[in-house]
């Protein structure tokens, strides 16, 4: 499992934790995040920003 950080706002997506409040179950890999998903903090679309593996 990996963590990914939004380069715009610093939001961290943790694959282990998922985002249950966003409807993303724990254990969901970054690759399985829907393409229309947007960063919950800054609203940037998944396809529109680079994520860095931390």
mmJSON file of the N, C-alpha and C atoms, coordinates in Angstrom:
{"data_MODEL":{"atom_site":{
"group_PDB":["ATOM","ATOM","ATOM","ATOM","ATOM","ATOM","ATOM","ATOM","ATOM","ATOM","ATOM","ATOM","ATOM","ATOM","ATOM","ATOM","ATOM","ATOM","ATOM","ATOM","ATOM","ATOM","ATOM","ATOM","ATOM","ATOM","ATOM","ATOM","ATOM","ATOM","ATOM","ATOM","ATOM","ATOM","ATOM","ATOM","ATOM","ATOM","ATOM","ATOM","ATOM","ATOM","ATOM","ATOM","ATOM","ATOM","ATOM","ATOM","ATOM","ATOM","ATOM","ATOM","ATOM","ATOM","ATOM","ATOM","ATOM","ATOM","ATOM","ATOM","ATOM","ATOM","ATOM","ATOM","ATOM","ATOM","ATOM","ATOM","ATOM","ATOM","ATOM","ATOM","ATOM","ATOM","ATOM","ATOM","ATOM","ATOM","ATOM","ATOM","ATOM","ATOM","ATOM","ATOM","ATOM","ATOM","ATOM","ATOM","ATOM","ATOM","ATOM","ATOM","ATOM","ATOM","ATOM","ATOM","ATOM","ATOM","ATOM","ATOM","ATOM","ATOM","ATOM","ATOM","ATOM","ATOM","ATOM","ATOM","ATOM","ATOM","ATOM","ATOM","ATOM","ATOM","ATOM","ATOM","ATOM","ATOM","ATOM","ATOM","ATOM","ATOM","ATOM","ATOM","ATOM","ATOM","ATOM","ATOM","ATOM","ATOM","ATOM","ATOM","ATOM","ATOM","ATOM","ATOM","ATOM","ATOM","ATOM","ATOM","ATOM","ATOM","ATOM","ATOM","ATOM","ATOM","ATOM","ATOM","ATOM","ATOM","ATOM","ATOM","ATOM","ATOM","ATOM","ATOM","ATOM","ATOM","ATOM","ATOM","ATOM","ATOM"],
"id":[1,2,3,4,5,6,7,8,9,10,11,12,13,14,15,16,17,18,19,20,21,22,23,24,25,26,27,28,29,30,31,32,33,34,35,36,37,38,39,40,41,42,43,44,45,46,47,48,49,50,51,52,53,54,55,56,57,58,59,60,61,62,63,64,65,66,67,68,69,70,71,72,73,74,75,76,77,78,79,80,81,82,83,84,85,86,87,88,89,90,91,92,93,94,95,96,97,98,99,100,101,102,103,104,105,106,107,108,109,110,111,112,113,114,115,116,117,118,119,120,121,122,123,124,125,126,127,128,129,130,131,132,133,134,135,136,137,138,139,140,141,142,143,144,145,146,147,148,149,150,151,152,153,154,155,156,157,158,159,160,161,162],
"type_symbol":["N","C","C","N","C","C","N","C","C","N","C","C","N","C","C","N","C","C","N","C","C","N","C","C","N","C","C","N","C","C","N","C","C","N","C","C","N","C","C","N","C","C","N","C","C","N","C","C","N","C","C","N","C","C","N","C","C","N","C","C","N","C","C","N","C","C","N","C","C","N","C","C","N","C","C","N","C","C","N","C","C","N","C","C","N","C","C","N","C","C","N","C","C","N","C","C","N","C","C","N","C","C","N","C","C","N","C","C","N","C","C","N","C","C","N","C","C","N","C","C","N","C","C","N","C","C","N","C","C","N","C","C","N","C","C","N","C","C","N","C","C","N","C","C","N","C","C","N","C","C","N","C","C","N","C","C","N","C","C","N","C","C"],
"label_atom_id":["N","CA","C","N","CA","C","N","CA","C","N","CA","C","N","CA","C","N","CA","C","N","CA","C","N","CA","C","N","CA","C","N","CA","C","N","CA","C","N","CA","C","N","CA","C","N","CA","C","N","CA","C","N","CA","C","N","CA","C","N","CA","C","N","CA","C","N","CA","C","N","CA","C","N","CA","C","N","CA","C","N","CA","C","N","CA","C","N","CA","C","N","CA","C","N","CA","C","N","CA","C","N","CA","C","N","CA","C","N","CA","C","N","CA","C","N","CA","C","N","CA","C","N","CA","C","N","CA","C","N","CA","C","N","CA","C","N","CA","C","N","CA","C","N","CA","C","N","CA","C","N","CA","C","N","CA","C","N","CA","C","N","CA","C","N","CA","C","N","CA","C","N","CA","C","N","CA","C","N","CA","C","N","CA","C","N","CA","C"],
"label_alt_id":[null,null,null,null,null,null,null,null,null,null,null,null,null,null,null,null,null,null,null,null,null,null,null,null,null,null,null,null,null,null,null,null,null,null,null,null,null,null,null,null,null,null,null,null,null,null,null,null,null,null,null,null,null,null,null,null,null,null,null,null,null,null,null,null,null,null,null,null,null,null,null,null,null,null,null,null,null,null,null,null,null,null,null,null,null,null,null,null,null,null,null,null,null,null,null,null,null,null,null,null,null,null,null,null,null,null,null,null,null,null,null,null,null,null,null,null,null,null,null,null,null,null,null,null,null,null,null,null,null,null,null,null,null,null,null,null,null,null,null,null,null,null,null,null,null,null,null,null,null,null,null,null,null,null,null,null,null,null,null,null,null,null],
"label_comp_id":["UNK","UNK","UNK","UNK","UNK","UNK","UNK","UNK","UNK","UNK","UNK","UNK","UNK","UNK","UNK","UNK","UNK","UNK","UNK","UNK","UNK","UNK","UNK","UNK","UNK","UNK","UNK","UNK","UNK","UNK","UNK","UNK","UNK","UNK","UNK","UNK","UNK","UNK","UNK","UNK","UNK","UNK","UNK","UNK","UNK","UNK","UNK","UNK","UNK","UNK","UNK","UNK","UNK","UNK","UNK","UNK","UNK","UNK","UNK","UNK","UNK","UNK","UNK","UNK","UNK","UNK","UNK","UNK","UNK","UNK","UNK","UNK","UNK","UNK","UNK","UNK","UNK","UNK","UNK","UNK","UNK","UNK","UNK","UNK","UNK","UNK","UNK","UNK","UNK","UNK","UNK","UNK","UNK","UNK","UNK","UNK","UNK","UNK","UNK","UNK","UNK","UNK","UNK","UNK","UNK","UNK","UNK","UNK","UNK","UNK","UNK","UNK","UNK","UNK","UNK","UNK","UNK","UNK","UNK","UNK","UNK","UNK","UNK","UNK","UNK","UNK","UNK","UNK","UNK","UNK","UNK","UNK","UNK","UNK","UNK","UNK","UNK","UNK","UNK","UNK","UNK","UNK","UNK","UNK","UNK","UNK","UNK","UNK","UNK","UNK","UNK","UNK","UNK","UNK","UNK","UNK","UNK","UNK","UNK","UNK","UNK","UNK"],
"label_asym_id":["A","A","A","A","A","A","A","A","A","A","A","A","A","A","A","A","A","A","A","A","A","A","A","A","A","A","A","A","A","A","A","A","A","A","A","A","A","A","A","A","A","A","A","A","A","A","A","A","A","A","A","A","A","A","A","A","A","A","A","A","A","A","A","A","A","A","A","A","A","A","A","A","A","A","A","A","A","A","A","A","A","A","A","A","A","A","A","A","A","A","A","A","A","A","A","A","A","A","A","A","A","A","A","A","A","A","A","A","A","A","A","A","A","A","A","A","A","A","A","A","A","A","A","A","A","A","A","A","A","A","A","A","A","A","A","A","A","A","A","A","A","A","A","A","A","A","A","A","A","A","A","A","A","A","A","A","A","A","A","A","A","A"],
"label_entity_id":["1","1","1","1","1","1","1","1","1","1","1","1","1","1","1","1","1","1","1","1","1","1","1","1","1","1","1","1","1","1","1","1","1","1","1","1","1","1","1","1","1","1","1","1","1","1","1","1","1","1","1","1","1","1","1","1","1","1","1","1","1","1","1","1","1","1","1","1","1","1","1","1","1","1","1","1","1","1","1","1","1","1","1","1","1","1","1","1","1","1","1","1","1","1","1","1","1","1","1","1","1","1","1","1","1","1","1","1","1","1","1","1","1","1","1","1","1","1","1","1","1","1","1","1","1","1","1","1","1","1","1","1","1","1","1","1","1","1","1","1","1","1","1","1","1","1","1","1","1","1","1","1","1","1","1","1","1","1","1","1","1","1"],
"label_seq_id":[1,1,1,2,2,2,3,3,3,4,4,4,5,5,5,6,6,6,7,7,7,8,8,8,9,9,9,10,10,10,11,11,11,12,12,12,13,13,13,14,14,14,15,15,15,16,16,16,17,17,17,18,18,18,19,19,19,20,20,20,21,21,21,22,22,22,23,23,23,24,24,24,25,25,25,26,26,26,27,27,27,28,28,28,29,29,29,30,30,30,31,31,31,32,32,32,33,33,33,34,34,34,35,35,35,36,36,36,37,37,37,38,38,38,39,39,39,40,40,40,41,41,41,42,42,42,43,43,43,44,44,44,45,45,45,46,46,46,47,47,47,48,48,48,49,49,49,50,50,50,51,51,51,52,52,52,53,53,53,54,54,54],
"pdbx_PDB_ins_code":[null,null,null,null,null,null,null,null,null,null,null,null,null,null,null,null,null,null,null,null,null,null,null,null,null,null,null,null,null,null,null,null,null,null,null,null,null,null,null,null,null,null,null,null,null,null,null,null,null,null,null,null,null,null,null,null,null,null,null,null,null,null,null,null,null,null,null,null,null,null,null,null,null,null,null,null,null,null,null,null,null,null,null,null,null,null,null,null,null,null,null,null,null,null,null,null,null,null,null,null,null,null,null,null,null,null,null,null,null,null,null,null,null,null,null,null,null,null,null,null,null,null,null,null,null,null,null,null,null,null,null,null,null,null,null,null,null,null,null,null,null,null,null,null,null,null,null,null,null,null,null,null,null,null,null,null,null,null,null,null,null,null],
"Cartn_x":[0.838,0.0,0.886,0.418,1.2,0.413,1.134,0.52,0.878,-0.034,0.159,-0.17,0.645,0.456,0.127,-0.887,-1.256,-0.184,0.369,1.426,0.865,-0.443,-1.059,-1.31,-1.918,-2.316,-1.688,-1.043,-0.405,-1.292,-2.532,-3.419,-2.752,-2.875,-2.281,-3.385,-3.304,-4.195,-3.437,-3.98,-3.37,-4.203,-3.592,-4.325,-4.861,-4.15,-4.611,-5.905,-5.938,-7.084,-8.228,-7.921,-8.953,-9.553,-10.713,-11.451,-12.918,-13.247,-14.631,-15.667,-15.319,-16.265,-16.507,-15.585,-15.706,-16.212,-16.528,-17.017,-15.913,-14.676,-13.539,-13.125,-13.302,-13.072,-11.593,-11.303,-9.909,-9.336,-8.07,-7.412,-7.531,-8.215,-8.356,-7.045,-6.485,-5.227,-5.472,-4.406,-4.506,-5.019,-4.571,-4.984,-6.489,-7.096,-8.524,-9.393,-8.765,-9.531,-10.156,-11.451,-12.098,-11.413,-11.394,-10.738,-11.431,-12.704,-13.421,-13.312,-12.501,-12.284,-11.544,-11.855,-11.17,-10.601,-9.49,-8.859,-9.88,-10.137,-11.148,-10.759,-9.485,-9.055,-9.035,-8.508,-8.373,-9.229,-9.803,-10.718,-10.065,-8.747,-8.06,-8.372,-8.679,-9.015,-7.797,-8.052,-6.973,-6.113,-6.745,-6.021,-5.264,-5.579,-4.995,-3.809,-3.457,-2.292,-1.427,-0.17,0.785,0.722,0.797,0.864,2.266,2.783,4.1,3.953,4.624,4.599,5.5,4.982,5.79,5.999],
"Cartn_y":[-1.177,0.0,1.244,2.277,3.487,4.708,5.815,7.107,8.04,8.912,9.861,11.244,12.24,13.605,14.532,15.333,16.334,17.429,17.71,18.716,20.136,20.281,21.604,22.021,21.132,21.527,20.682,19.583,18.748,17.655,17.553,16.486,15.133,14.219,12.894,11.853,11.053,9.911,8.664,7.962,6.745,5.561,4.689,3.544,2.641,2.515,1.664,2.223,3.527,4.17,4.449,4.651,5.049,6.39,6.675,7.895,7.518,6.845,6.39,7.509,8.717,9.832,10.248,9.861,10.172,8.956,7.866,6.658,5.763,5.984,5.179,4.282,2.995,2.025,1.906,1.579,1.299,0.197,0.357,-0.622,-0.32,0.763,1.129,1.72,1.107,1.606,2.885,3.673,4.921,4.642,3.542,3.187,2.933,2.526,2.224,3.426,4.567,5.785,6.23,6.546,6.968,8.18,8.228,9.323,10.662,10.635,11.887,12.332,11.631,11.996,13.328,14.129,15.408,15.442,16.105,16.257,16.882,16.252,16.787,18.109,18.471,19.732,20.89,20.652,21.783,21.629,20.457,20.273,20.0,19.888,19.602,18.162,17.967,16.634,15.721,14.443,13.453,13.59,13.766,13.83,15.138,16.138,17.462,17.776,16.882,17.178,15.955,16.222,15.149,14.733,13.446,12.935,12.38,12.539,12.011,10.9,9.816,8.706,9.058,8.926,9.26,8.04],
"Cartn_z":[0.0,0.0,0.0,-0.638,-0.827,-0.355,-0.231,0.059,-1.091,-1.423,-2.515,-2.011,-2.41,-1.934,-3.093,-2.912,-3.904,-3.906,-5.062,-5.138,-5.069,-5.178,-5.12,-3.67,-2.874,-1.523,-0.414,-0.767,0.244,0.801,0.327,0.776,0.528,1.492,1.353,1.234,0.168,0.009,0.437,1.43,1.963,1.487,0.695,0.148,1.256,2.363,3.466,4.066,4.273,4.919,3.959,2.664,1.716,2.116,1.619,1.986,2.16,3.274,3.466,3.334,3.769,3.656,2.21,1.32,-0.11,-0.887,-0.162,-0.814,-1.351,-0.89,-1.333,-0.179,-0.353,0.718,1.071,2.343,2.724,1.834,1.457,0.606,-0.882,-1.238,-2.654,-3.155,-4.186,-4.735,-5.533,-5.711,-6.477,-7.886,-8.463,-9.818,-9.902,-8.785,-8.78,-8.417,-8.099,-7.84,-9.16,-9.153,-10.404,-11.032,-12.348,-13.067,-12.819,-12.426,-12.166,-10.705,-9.929,-8.531,-8.456,-7.443,-7.238,-5.83,-5.678,-4.368,-3.4,-2.242,-1.326,-0.684,-0.701,-0.093,-1.074,-2.28,-3.223,-4.482,-4.694,-5.811,-7.147,-7.173,-8.429,-8.837,-10.107,-10.609,-10.595,-10.423,-10.42,-11.669,-12.803,-14.068,-14.254,-13.457,-13.662,-12.771,-11.868,-11.037,-10.868,-10.598,-10.364,-8.906,-8.684,-7.331,-7.13,-5.937,-5.625,-4.606,-4.875,-3.929,-2.763,-1.528,-0.355,0.506],
"occupancy":[1.0,1.0,1.0,1.0,1.0,1.0,1.0,1.0,1.0,1.0,1.0,1.0,1.0,1.0,1.0,1.0,1.0,1.0,1.0,1.0,1.0,1.0,1.0,1.0,1.0,1.0,1.0,1.0,1.0,1.0,1.0,1.0,1.0,1.0,1.0,1.0,1.0,1.0,1.0,1.0,1.0,1.0,1.0,1.0,1.0,1.0,1.0,1.0,1.0,1.0,1.0,1.0,1.0,1.0,1.0,1.0,1.0,1.0,1.0,1.0,1.0,1.0,1.0,1.0,1.0,1.0,1.0,1.0,1.0,1.0,1.0,1.0,1.0,1.0,1.0,1.0,1.0,1.0,1.0,1.0,1.0,1.0,1.0,1.0,1.0,1.0,1.0,1.0,1.0,1.0,1.0,1.0,1.0,1.0,1.0,1.0,1.0,1.0,1.0,1.0,1.0,1.0,1.0,1.0,1.0,1.0,1.0,1.0,1.0,1.0,1.0,1.0,1.0,1.0,1.0,1.0,1.0,1.0,1.0,1.0,1.0,1.0,1.0,1.0,1.0,1.0,1.0,1.0,1.0,1.0,1.0,1.0,1.0,1.0,1.0,1.0,1.0,1.0,1.0,1.0,1.0,1.0,1.0,1.0,1.0,1.0,1.0,1.0,1.0,1.0,1.0,1.0,1.0,1.0,1.0,1.0,1.0,1.0,1.0,1.0,1.0,1.0],
"B_iso_or_equiv":[0.0,0.0,0.0,0.0,0.0,0.0,0.0,0.0,0.0,0.0,0.0,0.0,0.0,0.0,0.0,0.0,0.0,0.0,0.0,0.0,0.0,0.0,0.0,0.0,0.0,0.0,0.0,0.0,0.0,0.0,0.0,0.0,0.0,0.0,0.0,0.0,0.0,0.0,0.0,0.0,0.0,0.0,0.0,0.0,0.0,0.0,0.0,0.0,0.0,0.0,0.0,0.0,0.0,0.0,0.0,0.0,0.0,0.0,0.0,0.0,0.0,0.0,0.0,0.0,0.0,0.0,0.0,0.0,0.0,0.0,0.0,0.0,0.0,0.0,0.0,0.0,0.0,0.0,0.0,0.0,0.0,0.0,0.0,0.0,0.0,0.0,0.0,0.0,0.0,0.0,0.0,0.0,0.0,0.0,0.0,0.0,0.0,0.0,0.0,0.0,0.0,0.0,0.0,0.0,0.0,0.0,0.0,0.0,0.0,0.0,0.0,0.0,0.0,0.0,0.0,0.0,0.0,0.0,0.0,0.0,0.0,0.0,0.0,0.0,0.0,0.0,0.0,0.0,0.0,0.0,0.0,0.0,0.0,0.0,0.0,0.0,0.0,0.0,0.0,0.0,0.0,0.0,0.0,0.0,0.0,0.0,0.0,0.0,0.0,0.0,0.0,0.0,0.0,0.0,0.0,0.0,0.0,0.0,0.0,0.0,0.0,0.0],
"pdbx_formal_charge":[null,null,null,null,null,null,null,null,null,null,null,null,null,null,null,null,null,null,null,null,null,null,null,null,null,null,null,null,null,null,null,null,null,null,null,null,null,null,null,null,null,null,null,null,null,null,null,null,null,null,null,null,null,null,null,null,null,null,null,null,null,null,null,null,null,null,null,null,null,null,null,null,null,null,null,null,null,null,null,null,null,null,null,null,null,null,null,null,null,null,null,null,null,null,null,null,null,null,null,null,null,null,null,null,null,null,null,null,null,null,null,null,null,null,null,null,null,null,null,null,null,null,null,null,null,null,null,null,null,null,null,null,null,null,null,null,null,null,null,null,null,null,null,null,null,null,null,null,null,null,null,null,null,null,null,null,null,null,null,null,null,null],
"auth_seq_id":[1,1,1,2,2,2,3,3,3,4,4,4,5,5,5,6,6,6,7,7,7,8,8,8,9,9,9,10,10,10,11,11,11,12,12,12,13,13,13,14,14,14,15,15,15,16,16,16,17,17,17,18,18,18,19,19,19,20,20,20,21,21,21,22,22,22,23,23,23,24,24,24,25,25,25,26,26,26,27,27,27,28,28,28,29,29,29,30,30,30,31,31,31,32,32,32,33,33,33,34,34,34,35,35,35,36,36,36,37,37,37,38,38,38,39,39,39,40,40,40,41,41,41,42,42,42,43,43,43,44,44,44,45,45,45,46,46,46,47,47,47,48,48,48,49,49,49,50,50,50,51,51,51,52,52,52,53,53,53,54,54,54],
"auth_comp_id":["UNK","UNK","UNK","UNK","UNK","UNK","UNK","UNK","UNK","UNK","UNK","UNK","UNK","UNK","UNK","UNK","UNK","UNK","UNK","UNK","UNK","UNK","UNK","UNK","UNK","UNK","UNK","UNK","UNK","UNK","UNK","UNK","UNK","UNK","UNK","UNK","UNK","UNK","UNK","UNK","UNK","UNK","UNK","UNK","UNK","UNK","UNK","UNK","UNK","UNK","UNK","UNK","UNK","UNK","UNK","UNK","UNK","UNK","UNK","UNK","UNK","UNK","UNK","UNK","UNK","UNK","UNK","UNK","UNK","UNK","UNK","UNK","UNK","UNK","UNK","UNK","UNK","UNK","UNK","UNK","UNK","UNK","UNK","UNK","UNK","UNK","UNK","UNK","UNK","UNK","UNK","UNK","UNK","UNK","UNK","UNK","UNK","UNK","UNK","UNK","UNK","UNK","UNK","UNK","UNK","UNK","UNK","UNK","UNK","UNK","UNK","UNK","UNK","UNK","UNK","UNK","UNK","UNK","UNK","UNK","UNK","UNK","UNK","UNK","UNK","UNK","UNK","UNK","UNK","UNK","UNK","UNK","UNK","UNK","UNK","UNK","UNK","UNK","UNK","UNK","UNK","UNK","UNK","UNK","UNK","UNK","UNK","UNK","UNK","UNK","UNK","UNK","UNK","UNK","UNK","UNK","UNK","UNK","UNK","UNK","UNK","UNK"],
"auth_asym_id":["A","A","A","A","A","A","A","A","A","A","A","A","A","A","A","A","A","A","A","A","A","A","A","A","A","A","A","A","A","A","A","A","A","A","A","A","A","A","A","A","A","A","A","A","A","A","A","A","A","A","A","A","A","A","A","A","A","A","A","A","A","A","A","A","A","A","A","A","A","A","A","A","A","A","A","A","A","A","A","A","A","A","A","A","A","A","A","A","A","A","A","A","A","A","A","A","A","A","A","A","A","A","A","A","A","A","A","A","A","A","A","A","A","A","A","A","A","A","A","A","A","A","A","A","A","A","A","A","A","A","A","A","A","A","A","A","A","A","A","A","A","A","A","A","A","A","A","A","A","A","A","A","A","A","A","A","A","A","A","A","A","A"],
"auth_atom_id":["N","CA","C","N","CA","C","N","CA","C","N","CA","C","N","CA","C","N","CA","C","N","CA","C","N","CA","C","N","CA","C","N","CA","C","N","CA","C","N","CA","C","N","CA","C","N","CA","C","N","CA","C","N","CA","C","N","CA","C","N","CA","C","N","CA","C","N","CA","C","N","CA","C","N","CA","C","N","CA","C","N","CA","C","N","CA","C","N","CA","C","N","CA","C","N","CA","C","N","CA","C","N","CA","C","N","CA","C","N","CA","C","N","CA","C","N","CA","C","N","CA","C","N","CA","C","N","CA","C","N","CA","C","N","CA","C","N","CA","C","N","CA","C","N","CA","C","N","CA","C","N","CA","C","N","CA","C","N","CA","C","N","CA","C","N","CA","C","N","CA","C","N","CA","C","N","CA","C","N","CA","C","N","CA","C","N","CA","C"],
"pdbx_PDB_model_num":[1,1,1,1,1,1,1,1,1,1,1,1,1,1,1,1,1,1,1,1,1,1,1,1,1,1,1,1,1,1,1,1,1,1,1,1,1,1,1,1,1,1,1,1,1,1,1,1,1,1,1,1,1,1,1,1,1,1,1,1,1,1,1,1,1,1,1,1,1,1,1,1,1,1,1,1,1,1,1,1,1,1,1,1,1,1,1,1,1,1,1,1,1,1,1,1,1,1,1,1,1,1,1,1,1,1,1,1,1,1,1,1,1,1,1,1,1,1,1,1,1,1,1,1,1,1,1,1,1,1,1,1,1,1,1,1,1,1,1,1,1,1,1,1,1,1,1,1,1,1,1,1,1,1,1,1,1,1,1,1,1,1]
}}}
